Amino acid sequence: MSSDDILTLITILDTLLLGLVCFFLLFRFSILPYSLKIFSFFSIFAFSIQLSAFVIPYFGYYNLWLLHLLTLGEFLFLSFFYRELFIENPKIKRFIDYSLPIGFVLIILNSILLEPLTDYNNIAKTTVQCIIITYSVYYFYIVSTREILTEERFKSLHVINSAILVYYAGSFFIFMFATVSKLTSGDMSLTFWIFHAVLYLIFLIMVLTSIYKIIKSD
């Protein structure tokens, strides 16, 4: 089996698991805390992007613009997700409120002026990953400074935050490498794309496990 075949296989598995995540989230949408409802919208958005990435090339069109759209969606949805988790911290909430419109405009301008839709948006992608990693680490800090919450949904949120940190920290390294690789060879290494797909698979397994526990506990 070639590297291309391995990447395709893992990507298909990623898509199937992401679809399963969306199914479970929608199946018990009414019982989910508001933060997970936001995460549900993010998952549906990501699933739509994933499916489109498979379909669009069959019609002879480039699909790299989807990466630009995904980056924008990640920034918006996960910022709202963490804004809800930081509900008791007005300073952080206010920071997110101010950064959302600024970040939205900068990501759009990056796709127009610096990294066109026909190319990888490594600058925007790595910047958004840094922001999400910061949110995740700060959430861990908040959890560590207060009494541990025993409700299953809070445990599950902790697992989802762990999944986000694992995936985005690894993905940050990949896209940082991509920036260097683009300058030297003009291509991203297939090995790193496979690593990225495996990271996403781990992320989805952790998310799916935590969501299943929430559903099972109600």
N, C-alpha and C positions, 0 to 999 in steps of 0.2 A: 504493500500500500504506500503510495507516494505521500509527500508532505501536503500536497494540495488536497488529496482525498481525506487525510486525517483532519485537516482544517475544516473541510466541508462537513464531515461527520460530526465533529464537535459543535460546529455552528448550528447544525440541524437540531442536535440534542439541546443546545442552549435555547433555541426557539421553542421547542416542545415544552421544556421546563418553564420557560417564561409564560407560555400560554396556560400552563397548569396553575402558575402563581396567580395570573389574572382570573382564572376560573374560581379558585378558592376565595379570592378577595371579593369578587362580585357575588359569589354564592352566599356569603355571610356579611355582605356590605353593611347591613343595618346595625349589626352588633359591634362593628369595629369602632375604636376610638377615632376621633377626628384626624389625628396625625396619620393613622393607617388608611383612612379614606383618601387623604392626599397621596399617600404612597400608592394606593390603588390606581389613581389617575396616572401617576408616573409610570406604573407597570404597564398599563394599557397603551400609553403613549410609546413606550419603549418596544412593546410587542408590535405595534403598528409599523414602527421604523424597521424592525427586524424583518417583518414579512415583506415590506416594500423593497428592502435591500435584495431579497431573493427574486422578486417579480420584475422589477424595473429593467435589469440587464437583458431579460428575454425580449424586451421590446426595442433593444438596441440603444438604450440611453445610459449615460453615466449615472451612478448612484452615490458619488462622493458627497453631493450636496446634502444627503441624508445625515452624514456625520456632523455637518454644521447645524442642522436642525436638531439632532439629538443633543448636541452640546448645549444649545440654547434651552432645550427642555429640561435637561439635567440641572442646569443652573436654577431655573425657575421653580420646578417642582420640588427639588430637594431643599431649596432655600425656604420654601413654604413649609415643607415637612419639618425642618429643624426649627423654624420659627414657632411652630406649635409645640415642639418639645421644650423650647426655652420660654414657655408661656409665663413662667414666674420670674423671668429676668427681663424687665422693661428696657434696660440698656441694650441688651443683645437684640431684642425685638426691634428696637428703634434703628439699630445699625443695619439689620436685614432690610427693614423698610426703606431705608435710604439707598442701600446698595443694589436693591432689585432693579429700579429703573435705570441706574447708572450702568450696571452690568449688562442689562438688556441692550442698551444703546451701543455699548462698546463691542459686544459680541457681533451685533449686526454690522457695525462699521468695519470690524476686522474681516468679515466675510466679503465686504464690498471693496475695501481699500488694500488690505494686506494679503489675505489668503483667499483667493477666489473659490467659488463653489466647485470648481473642477479640480481642486487640490485639497490635500489634508490641511485641517485647521489646527495645527499643532500648538500654536501660541494660545489660542482661545481654549483649546482642550486642556492643556496643562494648567492654565490659570484657573479654570473652573474646578479642576481636580484639586488644586491647592486649597481653594475655598471650601470645598466639601470635606476634605481631610481635616481642615481646621475646625469646622462644625463638629465633626465626629469626635475628634480628640477632646474638644471642650465639653461635649456631652459626657464623655467618660469622666472628665474632671468633676463635673457637677454630680454625677452619680456616686463618685467615690467620696464626696464630702457630705453626703447625707445618709440617713438610715436606708438600708437596702429595702426596696419595695418587693413584696412577696407575691403580689397579684401576677397571674400568668401573663397578662397582656404587657405588663411592664418588663417582665423577664424577656418576653418576645421582642419588645422594642430594643432591649439591650443587645439581643442577638442580631437583629437587623442592623443596628448601628455598627456592630462588630463586622458584619458582612460588608457594609459600605466602606468601612476603613480598610479592610483587607483588599477589596477589589480596587478602590480608587488609589490606594497607595501603590499597588502593583501596576495599575494602569498608568499612573503618573510616570513611573520609571520607563515604561514601554514607550510612551509618547515623547518623553525626553530623549530617549534613544532615537526615536523616529526623526526628531529634529536634526540630530547630528548625522544620522544616516542619509537624510535628504540632502544635506550639504556635501556629503562625500560621494555617495553612489546614486542618489536620486530615487532609491527604492527602500521600502521598509522590509526588514528581514522576515521571511515567512515563518521562521522559528518563533519570532517574537509575537507574530499574529496568533500562532497556535497557543503560546503561553497566555496571551490575552484572552483567548476563547476559554481556556481551562480555568483561568481566574474568574471569568464570568460564570462558568459552570458552578464553581465553588460558592460564589455569591448567591446564585439562585437556589442551590441546595440549602444553604443556611436560611435564606428567606422563606423558602417553602416549609422547612421544618418548624420555624417559629410561627408561621401562619396556621399550620396544622394544629399546633398546640393551643393556639387561641380558640380555634373552632372546636376542638375536642373538649376544652374546659367549660364551654357554654352549653 
